[in-house]
């Protein structure tokens, strides 16, 4: 039986694109750019914006997307648009163009387009919650921790617009795929979610055939082995489809170049304008209280599990062993100046030397002492994946409340989860957001900063 439920969702993308083009075109007349031919310029930027949007997936924003994804999309969109925009000035030879006016135009486009995009994103969420509009009716096949978590999301995240109708347990005596499909037809269900682990190949085939023939959306839920919970990279080897279990964003050549360039520029500025005067000052304060070197060097695991010396300002009295230096709350070894620099994270500042030399990154999973790494890898599944990227001075786990001493197994388990999410979903905007949050946390103070 053919099925198609009335939808206006497909109109959202064209309307958003039309609104953005209107913003672009109106902006041309708001600034004195002094173009020789305004009509050719308008045609040029309109076509360019559409092509870039299609390539960038600028209007492919799912209902469950996060605001950070909007920032990432806009960043890529504007960068490419600016390149194309300035290319027009050179290719069509516009000697009288107002450079300041053109810069103001770029700022205008960035601010207004994002404001409109965020407003539409916010209003659509409210529309789904308050008016129950643009919704999807769904069922879930399977009964395990993953399906229960998903059902909880359907029921609590009303802004996603999902209306959960029923769950079918495979273990029930009267369960059958035919019964599920009858329910879908009788109740006009839009989307079917099922657990891969609980169905046979034949049952999955039945669902696929039904969804294709009845225009329902079919979605897979990862099995209990967490195999499909990883980022999957889908590609073809000739005509054979292949799934790679992990796609680390930072390993993409362009992403690696962007991240390393940012690290070099950022660390250079910190070394020149901060460490140049902070290190002599810290040397005086540290040596006034206790004898010993200003900098403390400790071996830690870095990229590909290689060992390196991590730099820190010395915050404790001299110890015989560097393997027993994991600081606990009210640790008697910490000096007075040490308490201050640890509380404010100033002790980590010399690690910008590690960043500049390429051993670390500004943002990434925090490196652990070698002795602790051997303990943590036994407690946290997939712990070693943290070493797929360079360790960082700060990281997503740290700004999410999982910094400092590991008091319980859950601390390191959650830290690893955040680290893996970071390496799979990296973006420059994410790095900037983490850096900003780190700075804010310094002023607010952190419970585990000791």
KARA-V755742 format. One record per residue. N is the residue number from 0. NEAR is the number of other C-alpha atoms within 10 Angstrom. Layout:
N | NEAR
N | NEAR
//
This chain:
0 | 7
1 | 9
2 | 13
3 | 10
4 | 10
5 | 6
6 | 9
7 | 9
8 | 10
9 | 8
10 | 9
11 | 13
12 | 14
13 | 12
14 | 11
15 | 16
16 | 16
17 | 14
18 | 15
19 | 21
20 | 20
21 | 12
22 | 16
23 | 22
24 | 19
25 | 13
26 | 17
27 | 19
28 | 12
29 | 12
30 | 16
31 | 16
32 | 20
33 | 17
34 | 17
35 | 14
36 | 10
37 | 14
38 | 10
39 | 11
40 | 18
41 | 16
42 | 12
43 | 14
44 | 18
45 | 17
46 | 13
47 | 16
48 | 23
49 | 16
50 | 13
51 | 17
52 | 20
53 | 12
54 | 10
55 | 15
56 | 12
57 | 19
58 | 16
59 | 12
60 | 14
61 | 10
62 | 15
63 | 11
64 | 12
65 | 11
66 | 11
67 | 13
68 | 15
69 | 17
70 | 16
71 | 15
72 | 19
73 | 20
74 | 16
75 | 14
76 | 19
77 | 19
78 | 13
79 | 16
80 | 19
81 | 14
82 | 10
83 | 16
84 | 19
85 | 12
86 | 12
87 | 15
88 | 15
89 | 10
90 | 8
91 | 11
92 | 12
93 | 15
94 | 12
95 | 11
96 | 15
97 | 15
98 | 14
99 | 12
100 | 16
101 | 19
102 | 14
103 | 17
104 | 20
105 | 18
106 | 13
107 | 17
108 | 21
109 | 17
110 | 13
111 | 15
112 | 20
113 | 18
114 | 12
115 | 15
116 | 18
117 | 15
118 | 12
119 | 14
120 | 19
121 | 13
122 | 13
123 | 19
124 | 21
125 | 17
126 | 16
127 | 19
128 | 18
129 | 11
130 | 9
131 | 16
132 | 14
133 | 17
134 | 19
135 | 15
136 | 18
137 | 22
138 | 22
139 | 23
140 | 23
141 | 23
142 | 17
143 | 14
144 | 11
145 | 16
146 | 20
147 | 14
148 | 10
149 | 15
150 | 22
151 | 12
152 | 14
153 | 19
154 | 13
155 | 11
156 | 14
157 | 17
158 | 20
159 | 22
160 | 23
161 | 25
162 | 19
163 | 19
164 | 15
165 | 16
166 | 18
167 | 18
168 | 16
169 | 16
170 | 11
171 | 10
172 | 7
173 | 9
174 | 13
175 | 14
176 | 16
177 | 12
178 | 11
179 | 18
180 | 17
181 | 11
182 | 15
183 | 21
184 | 15
185 | 8
186 | 11
187 | 15
188 | 21
189 | 22
190 | 20
191 | 20
192 | 19
193 | 23
194 | 21
195 | 19
196 | 14
197 | 18
198 | 15
199 | 10
200 | 10
201 | 9
202 | 15
203 | 17
204 | 12
205 | 14
206 | 20
207 | 16
208 | 12
209 | 16
210 | 19
211 | 12
212 | 12
213 | 15
214 | 16
215 | 22
216 | 15
217 | 16
218 | 15
219 | 14
220 | 18
221 | 17
222 | 18
223 | 15
224 | 8
225 | 9
226 | 12
227 | 16
228 | 13
229 | 15
230 | 17
231 | 16
232 | 12
233 | 11
234 | 12
235 | 9
236 | 7
237 | 7
238 | 7
239 | 7
240 | 9
241 | 13
242 | 12
243 | 11
244 | 13
245 | 14
246 | 16
247 | 19
248 | 18
249 | 23
250 | 15
251 | 11
252 | 10
253 | 11
254 | 15
255 | 14
256 | 13
257 | 14
258 | 19
259 | 19
260 | 12
261 | 16
262 | 21
263 | 17
264 | 11
265 | 16
266 | 24
267 | 17
268 | 13
269 | 15
270 | 19
271 | 10
272 | 11
273 | 13
274 | 19
275 | 11
276 | 11
277 | 14
278 | 17
279 | 11
280 | 11
281 | 20
282 | 16
283 | 11
284 | 14
285 | 23
286 | 14
287 | 10
288 | 13
289 | 17
290 | 10
291 | 14
292 | 13
293 | 19
294 | 18
295 | 18
296 | 15
297 | 17
298 | 18
299 | 20
300 | 22
301 | 25
302 | 17
303 | 13
304 | 18
305 | 11
306 | 15
307 | 17
308 | 15
309 | 24
310 | 19
311 | 20
312 | 24
313 | 26
314 | 23
315 | 21
316 | 16
317 | 15
318 | 10
319 | 8
320 | 7
321 | 14
322 | 13
323 | 11
324 | 13
325 | 14
326 | 14
327 | 15
328 | 11
329 | 9
330 | 12
331 | 10
332 | 16
333 | 20
334 | 17
335 | 13
336 | 19
337 | 23
338 | 19
339 | 16
340 | 20
341 | 17
342 | 17
343 | 19
344 | 20
345 | 17
346 | 21
347 | 17
348 | 21
349 | 21
350 | 23
351 | 28
352 | 19
353 | 21
354 | 23
355 | 19
356 | 13
357 | 13
358 | 20
359 | 27
360 | 28
361 | 27
362 | 23
363 | 25
364 | 30
365 | 25
366 | 24
367 | 18
368 | 18
369 | 17
370 | 15
371 | 15
372 | 17
373 | 13
374 | 10
375 | 19
376 | 15
377 | 10
378 | 14
379 | 18
380 | 13
381 | 13
382 | 20
383 | 16
384 | 17
385 | 26
386 | 21
387 | 17
388 | 23
389 | 24
390 | 25
391 | 21
392 | 22
393 | 22
394 | 26
395 | 29
396 | 24
397 | 22
398 | 19
399 | 14
400 | 14
401 | 20
402 | 20
403 | 18
404 | 15
405 | 17
406 | 9
407 | 8
408 | 11
409 | 13
410 | 17
411 | 22
412 | 20
413 | 16
414 | 24
415 | 24
416 | 17
417 | 19
418 | 24
419 | 24
420 | 15
421 | 24
422 | 23
423 | 17
424 | 14
425 | 18
426 | 20
427 | 16
428 | 15
429 | 18
430 | 20
431 | 13
432 | 14
433 | 22
434 | 19
435 | 12
436 | 17
437 | 19
438 | 14
439 | 12
440 | 14
441 | 14
442 | 9
443 | 10
444 | 13
445 | 15
446 | 10
447 | 15
448 | 17
449 | 20
//
